[in-house]
Amino acid sequence: MLATRHSTATAANEQLREVPARRGESNQQWLQRTGASEGILLLGGSSVAHFRLRVAQSHLRQDLTPSYWSLAGILTGPGTFLSVPLELRGESSDVPRLNGVHEAHIADYDDPRRFPNVGVVRFASQTGPILEMVEKVRSQRSVIDLPSLMLPWLGYIWGAGQIGNPLLQGQGLPGAAFVETVYAMAGVELTPGLASSGSCPEAIWQSVKWWHEFYAQTANSGGGAHGLTTVPSGAYAVRQPAAAVVE
């Protein structure tokens, strides 16, 4: 198990609401229906690679069941988001040049069979200051070396060599580590319950669901370093609660 701290909240965050997907609705259509165009995007995939990522995060769950989520990113508009996907898109030479950060299109993650779970959560009162920090992370590997995080995770999902679960070695999932670093630079803490540096989508999910009292106290005391912190809110649709591979 990973070292985690438990929230003192006795009830889940009421501002996190389930919005079930309609029959035949794509992820992009779901996002349009919920009006989500900013915040943190969470996706849960059903490929072998995404299945392994979801299972790897079970160490953050008390019941050891797999996470709903396998990828986290920052929405930049109704059809795009920034993340560090492990599936290579574009030129491999772009990975070191852009510190692994890739502008992805929702259309590439639209198929509900390939990505059955989708959610958008918000931790900040404004998006502008968050996006301003993206370029600093993308252009400075000294802030966080995301390509170095990609390597052990690629080895893990491919079953290459003797690489174990990187989370247990304090190595976060690259997309979530990117998101957390950007928010931290803007003065917003995303994973107060995580005692290690191994950020992942499940840790962000647990924060928005159970740490709302912590964020309420932070917001009431000025909203953190830059006054951006607010009580998390969001919407989600889970079509595949139990992780499974869909060929």
C-alpha positions as a Markdown table, in Angstrom:
| # | Residue | x | y | z |
|---|---|---|---|---|
| 1 | Met | 0.0 | 0.0 | 0.0 |
| 2 | Leu | 1.0 | 3.6 | -0.6 |
| 3 | Ala | 1.4 | 5.9 | 2.4 |
| 4 | Thr | -1.7 | 8.1 | 2.4 |
| 5 | Arg | -3.5 | 10.4 | 4.8 |
| 6 | His | -7.3 | 10.0 | 5.4 |
| 7 | Ser | -9.7 | 12.9 | 5.2 |
| 8 | Thr | -11.7 | 13.7 | 8.3 |
| 9 | Ala | -14.9 | 14.2 | 6.1 |
| 10 | Thr | -17.7 | 11.8 | 6.9 |
| 11 | Ala | -19.6 | 12.4 | 3.7 |
| 12 | Ala | -18.5 | 12.7 | 0.0 |
| 13 | Asn | -18.3 | 16.1 | -1.6 |
| 14 | Glu | -21.8 | 17.1 | -2.7 |
| 15 | Gln | -20.4 | 19.4 | -5.4 |
| 16 | Leu | -19.1 | 16.3 | -7.3 |
| 17 | Arg | -22.1 | 15.0 | -9.2 |
| 18 | Glu | -22.6 | 11.9 | -11.3 |
| 19 | Val | -24.0 | 12.7 | -14.7 |
| 20 | Pro | -24.7 | 9.4 | -16.4 |
| 21 | Ala | -23.9 | 9.1 | -20.1 |
| 22 | Arg | -26.8 | 8.7 | -22.3 |
| 23 | Arg | -27.1 | 5.7 | -24.6 |
| 24 | Gly | -24.9 | 6.1 | -27.6 |
| 25 | Glu | -23.4 | 9.3 | -26.2 |
| 26 | Ser | -19.7 | 10.0 | -27.0 |
| 27 | Asn | -17.3 | 11.6 | -24.5 |
| 28 | Gln | -17.3 | 14.8 | -26.5 |
| 29 | Gln | -21.1 | 14.9 | -26.5 |
| 30 | Trp | -21.1 | 14.3 | -22.8 |
| 31 | Leu | -18.6 | 17.2 | -22.2 |
| 32 | Gln | -20.7 | 19.5 | -24.4 |
| 33 | Arg | -23.9 | 18.5 | -22.4 |
| 34 | Thr | -22.3 | 19.2 | -19.1 |
| 35 | Gly | -20.8 | 22.5 | -20.4 |
| 36 | Ala | -17.3 | 21.5 | -19.3 |
| 37 | Ser | -14.6 | 23.5 | -21.1 |
| 38 | Glu | -12.0 | 24.1 | -18.3 |
| 39 | Gly | -10.6 | 22.3 | -15.3 |
| 40 | Ile | -9.0 | 18.9 | -15.0 |
| 41 | Leu | -10.1 | 16.2 | -17.4 |
| 42 | Leu | -10.1 | 12.6 | -16.1 |
| 43 | Leu | -10.4 | 9.6 | -18.5 |
| 44 | Gly | -10.5 | 5.9 | -17.8 |
| 45 | Gly | -9.5 | 3.6 | -20.7 |
| 46 | Ser | -10.2 | -0.1 | -21.5 |
| 47 | Ser | -7.1 | -1.0 | -23.5 |
| 48 | Val | -4.6 | -3.4 | -22.0 |
| 49 | Ala | -2.3 | -0.4 | -21.2 |
| 50 | His | -5.0 | 1.7 | -19.6 |
| 51 | Phe | -6.3 | -1.4 | -17.7 |
| 52 | Arg | -2.8 | -1.9 | -16.2 |
| 53 | Leu | -2.7 | 1.8 | -15.3 |
| 54 | Arg | -6.1 | 1.6 | -13.5 |
| 55 | Val | -5.0 | -1.5 | -11.6 |
| 56 | Ala | -1.7 | 0.1 | -10.6 |
| 57 | Gln | -3.6 | 2.8 | -8.7 |
| 58 | Ser | -5.5 | 0.3 | -6.6 |
| 59 | His | -2.9 | 0.8 | -3.9 |
| 60 | Leu | -4.5 | 4.2 | -3.2 |
| 61 | Arg | -7.9 | 2.6 | -2.6 |
| 62 | Gln | -8.7 | 1.0 | 0.8 |
| 63 | Asp | -10.6 | -1.8 | -0.9 |
| 64 | Leu | -7.7 | -2.3 | -3.4 |
| 65 | Thr | -10.1 | -2.2 | -6.4 |
| 66 | Pro | -8.8 | -0.6 | -9.6 |
| 67 | Ser | -9.2 | 3.1 | -10.2 |
| 68 | Tyr | -11.9 | 4.5 | -12.6 |
| 69 | Trp | -9.2 | 6.6 | -14.2 |
| 70 | Ser | -6.0 | 6.2 | -16.3 |
| 71 | Leu | -5.3 | 9.6 | -17.7 |
| 72 | Ala | -5.4 | 13.2 | -16.4 |
| 73 | Gly | -5.0 | 16.5 | -18.3 |
| 74 | Ile | -5.8 | 20.2 | -18.3 |
| 75 | Leu | -8.7 | 21.3 | -20.5 |
| 76 | Thr | -7.8 | 24.2 | -22.7 |
| 77 | Gly | -11.1 | 24.5 | -24.5 |
| 78 | Pro | -14.1 | 22.5 | -25.5 |
| 79 | Gly | -12.1 | 20.2 | -27.8 |
| 80 | Thr | -8.5 | 20.1 | -26.5 |
| 81 | Phe | -6.5 | 19.3 | -23.4 |
| 82 | Leu | -2.9 | 19.2 | -22.3 |
| 83 | Ser | -1.4 | 16.0 | -20.9 |
| 84 | Val | 1.5 | 13.5 | -21.0 |
| 85 | Pro | -0.1 | 10.5 | -22.7 |
| 86 | Leu | 2.0 | 7.3 | -22.7 |
| 87 | Glu | 0.6 | 6.4 | -26.2 |
| 88 | Leu | 3.0 | 8.3 | -28.5 |
| 89 | Arg | 1.4 | 10.8 | -30.7 |
| 90 | Gly | 3.3 | 12.9 | -33.2 |
| 91 | Glu | 7.1 | 12.9 | -33.5 |
| 92 | Ser | 9.2 | 11.2 | -30.8 |
| 93 | Ser | 11.6 | 14.1 | -30.9 |
| 94 | Asp | 8.8 | 16.3 | -29.5 |
| 95 | Val | 9.0 | 14.4 | -26.2 |
| 96 | Pro | 12.2 | 16.0 | -25.0 |
| 97 | Arg | 11.5 | 19.3 | -26.8 |
| 98 | Leu | 8.2 | 19.8 | -25.0 |
| 99 | Asn | 9.0 | 17.9 | -21.8 |
| 100 | Gly | 6.5 | 15.2 | -22.8 |
| 101 | Val | 3.5 | 17.6 | -22.8 |
| 102 | His | 1.2 | 17.0 | -25.7 |
| 103 | Glu | -1.9 | 19.0 | -26.8 |
| 104 | Ala | -4.5 | 16.3 | -27.3 |
| 105 | His | -7.8 | 16.4 | -29.0 |
| 106 | Ile | -11.0 | 15.2 | -27.3 |
| 107 | Ala | -11.9 | 13.5 | -30.6 |
| 108 | Asp | -9.0 | 11.1 | -30.1 |
| 109 | Tyr | -10.6 | 9.9 | -26.8 |
| 110 | Asp | -14.2 | 10.2 | -27.9 |
| 111 | Asp | -15.1 | 6.5 | -28.3 |
| 112 | Pro | -16.9 | 5.3 | -25.1 |
| 113 | Arg | -15.8 | 1.7 | -25.7 |
| 114 | Arg | -12.1 | 2.7 | -25.6 |
| 115 | Phe | -12.6 | 5.3 | -22.9 |
| 116 | Pro | -15.7 | 4.4 | -20.9 |
| 117 | Asn | -15.1 | 6.8 | -18.0 |
| 118 | Val | -14.9 | 10.5 | -18.2 |
| 119 | Gly | -15.0 | 13.4 | -15.7 |
| 120 | Val | -14.1 | 17.0 | -15.2 |
| 121 | Val | -13.1 | 18.5 | -11.8 |
| 122 | Arg | -12.2 | 22.0 | -10.8 |
| 123 | Phe | -10.0 | 23.1 | -7.9 |
| 124 | Ala | -9.3 | 26.7 | -8.9 |
| 125 | Ser | -11.5 | 29.8 | -9.1 |
| 126 | Gln | -9.8 | 31.0 | -12.3 |
| 127 | Thr | -8.2 | 29.1 | -15.2 |
| 128 | Gly | -6.0 | 31.8 | -16.6 |
| 129 | Pro | -3.3 | 31.6 | -13.8 |
| 130 | Ile | -3.2 | 27.9 | -14.2 |
| 131 | Leu | -2.6 | 28.0 | -17.9 |
| 132 | Glu | 0.1 | 30.6 | -17.5 |
| 133 | Met | 2.2 | 28.0 | -15.6 |
| 134 | Val | 1.9 | 25.4 | -18.4 |
| 135 | Glu | 4.6 | 26.9 | -20.6 |
| 136 | Lys | 7.1 | 27.0 | -17.6 |
| 137 | Val | 6.6 | 23.3 | -17.1 |
| 138 | Arg | 6.7 | 22.5 | -20.9 |
| 139 | Ser | 9.9 | 24.5 | -21.4 |
| 140 | Gln | 11.9 | 23.6 | -18.3 |
| 141 | Arg | 12.7 | 20.0 | -17.5 |
| 142 | Ser | 14.4 | 21.2 | -14.4 |
| 143 | Val | 10.9 | 21.9 | -12.9 |
| 144 | Ile | 9.8 | 18.3 | -13.4 |
| 145 | Asp | 11.5 | 15.8 | -15.8 |
| 146 | Leu | 8.4 | 14.2 | -17.4 |
| 147 | Pro | 10.2 | 12.1 | -20.0 |
| 148 | Ser | 12.0 | 10.4 | -17.2 |
| 149 | Leu | 8.7 | 9.5 | -15.6 |
| 150 | Met | 7.4 | 8.1 | -18.9 |
| 151 | Leu | 10.2 | 5.5 | -19.1 |
| 152 | Pro | 9.3 | 3.3 | -16.1 |
| 153 | Trp | 5.6 | 3.5 | -16.8 |
| 154 | Leu | 6.1 | 2.4 | -20.4 |
| 155 | Gly | 8.2 | -0.5 | -19.1 |
| 156 | Tyr | 5.4 | -1.4 | -16.7 |
| 157 | Ile | 2.5 | -1.3 | -19.1 |
| 158 | Trp | 4.5 | -3.3 | -21.7 |
| 159 | Gly | 5.7 | -5.8 | -19.2 |
| 160 | Ala | 9.3 | -5.1 | -20.2 |
| 161 | Gly | 12.2 | -6.2 | -18.0 |
| 162 | Gln | 11.6 | -6.5 | -14.3 |
| 163 | Ile | 9.9 | -3.1 | -13.7 |
| 164 | Gly | 7.3 | -3.2 | -10.9 |
| 165 | Asn | 4.6 | -0.7 | -10.2 |
| 166 | Pro | 6.2 | 2.7 | -10.4 |
| 167 | Leu | 3.8 | 4.2 | -8.0 |
| 168 | Leu | 5.2 | 2.0 | -5.2 |
| 169 | Gln | 8.6 | 3.6 | -6.0 |
| 170 | Gly | 7.3 | 7.2 | -5.7 |
| 171 | Gln | 7.1 | 7.7 | -9.5 |
| 172 | Gly | 3.8 | 9.3 | -10.4 |
| 173 | Leu | 1.9 | 8.9 | -13.6 |
| 174 | Pro | 3.2 | 11.5 | -16.1 |
| 175 | Gly | -0.1 | 13.1 | -17.0 |
| 176 | Ala | -1.2 | 13.5 | -13.4 |
| 177 | Ala | 2.3 | 14.7 | -12.3 |
| 178 | Phe | 2.2 | 17.4 | -15.0 |
| 179 | Val | -1.2 | 18.5 | -13.8 |
| 180 | Glu | -0.2 | 18.6 | -10.2 |
| 181 | Thr | 3.0 | 20.5 | -10.9 |
| 182 | Val | 1.2 | 23.2 | -12.9 |
| 183 | Tyr | -1.4 | 23.6 | -10.2 |
| 184 | Ala | 1.2 | 23.7 | -7.4 |
| 185 | Met | 3.1 | 26.4 | -9.2 |
| 186 | Ala | -0.1 | 28.4 | -9.2 |
| 187 | Gly | -0.5 | 27.8 | -5.5 |
| 188 | Val | -3.2 | 25.1 | -5.6 |
| 189 | Glu | -2.5 | 21.8 | -3.8 |
| 190 | Leu | -4.2 | 18.9 | -5.6 |
| 191 | Thr | -3.4 | 15.8 | -3.4 |
| 192 | Pro | -3.3 | 16.7 | 0.3 |
| 193 | Gly | -3.9 | 13.0 | 1.1 |
| 194 | Leu | -0.9 | 11.7 | -0.7 |
| 195 | Ala | 2.2 | 11.4 | 1.5 |
| 196 | Ser | 4.5 | 10.5 | -1.4 |
| 197 | Ser | 5.4 | 12.3 | -4.6 |
| 198 | Gly | 3.6 | 9.7 | -6.7 |
| 199 | Ser | 0.7 | 11.7 | -8.2 |
| 200 | Cys | -1.9 | 9.9 | -10.2 |
| 201 | Pro | -5.5 | 10.4 | -11.4 |
| 202 | Glu | -6.9 | 8.4 | -8.5 |
| 203 | Ala | -5.2 | 10.7 | -6.0 |
| 204 | Ile | -6.8 | 13.7 | -7.7 |
| 205 | Trp | -10.1 | 11.9 | -7.7 |
| 206 | Gln | -9.9 | 11.1 | -4.0 |
| 207 | Ser | -9.1 | 14.8 | -3.3 |
| 208 | Val | -12.1 | 16.2 | -5.0 |
| 209 | Lys | -14.4 | 13.5 | -3.5 |
| 210 | Trp | -13.2 | 13.4 | 0.2 |
| 211 | Trp | -11.0 | 16.5 | 0.9 |
| 212 | His | -13.7 | 19.2 | 0.4 |
| 213 | Glu | -13.5 | 20.3 | 4.0 |
| 214 | Phe | -9.7 | 20.9 | 3.7 |
| 215 | Tyr | -10.3 | 23.0 | 0.6 |
| 216 | Ala | -13.2 | 24.9 | 2.2 |
| 217 | Gln | -10.8 | 25.9 | 5.1 |
| 218 | Thr | -8.1 | 26.9 | 2.6 |
| 219 | Ala | -10.6 | 29.0 | 0.6 |
| 220 | Asn | -12.0 | 30.7 | 3.7 |
| 221 | Ser | -8.4 | 31.6 | 4.8 |
| 222 | Gly | -7.6 | 33.3 | 1.5 |
| 223 | Gly | -7.5 | 30.6 | -1.1 |
| 224 | Gly | -3.8 | 29.6 | -0.7 |
| 225 | Ala | -0.7 | 31.3 | -2.1 |
| 226 | His | -2.4 | 33.0 | -5.0 |
| 227 | Gly | -6.0 | 33.0 | -3.7 |
| 228 | Leu | -7.1 | 30.5 | -6.4 |
| 229 | Thr | -8.1 | 27.5 | -4.2 |
| 230 | Thr | -11.8 | 26.8 | -4.0 |
| 231 | Val | -13.9 | 23.9 | -2.9 |
| 232 | Pro | -13.6 | 21.3 | -5.7 |
| 233 | Ser | -16.5 | 20.6 | -7.9 |
| 234 | Gly | -17.2 | 18.5 | -11.0 |
| 235 | Ala | -19.1 | 16.0 | -12.9 |
| 236 | Tyr | -18.4 | 12.4 | -14.0 |
| 237 | Ala | -19.8 | 9.5 | -16.0 |
| 238 | Val | -18.6 | 6.0 | -15.2 |
| 239 | Arg | -19.7 | 3.4 | -17.8 |
| 240 | Gln | -17.1 | 0.8 | -16.6 |
| 241 | Pro | -16.8 | 0.8 | -12.8 |
| 242 | Ala | -14.8 | -2.4 | -12.7 |
| 243 | Ala | -11.7 | -2.2 | -14.9 |
| 244 | Ala | -11.8 | -4.6 | -17.9 |
| 245 | Val | -10.1 | -4.9 | -21.2 |
| 246 | Val | -12.3 | -4.3 | -24.3 |
| 247 | Glu | -10.6 | -5.5 | -27.5 |
